[in-house]
């Protein structure tokens, strides 16, 4: 992995076209996160989930109104994510 860590627990993938950032849990699991204000595809997120062998990924979107889980993707409204 060639990810760069800026803050403890937050990593940025070195690959262009990848997810926006990665969260590193205390147990070492990597959680891919994709953030978007427009319509976002889950394609990048699903590739990152597979690449990092994650149990799930997070899609933060302005278009989402509620927190919901579809398969291994958790969608979170942008306004909710800003409070985390």
Buried (B, 14 or more C-beta within 10 A) or exposed (E): EEBEEEEEEBBBBEEEEBBBBBBBEEEEEBBBBBBBEEEBEBEBBBBBBEBBEBEBBBBBBBEBEEEEEEEBBBBBBBEEBEEE
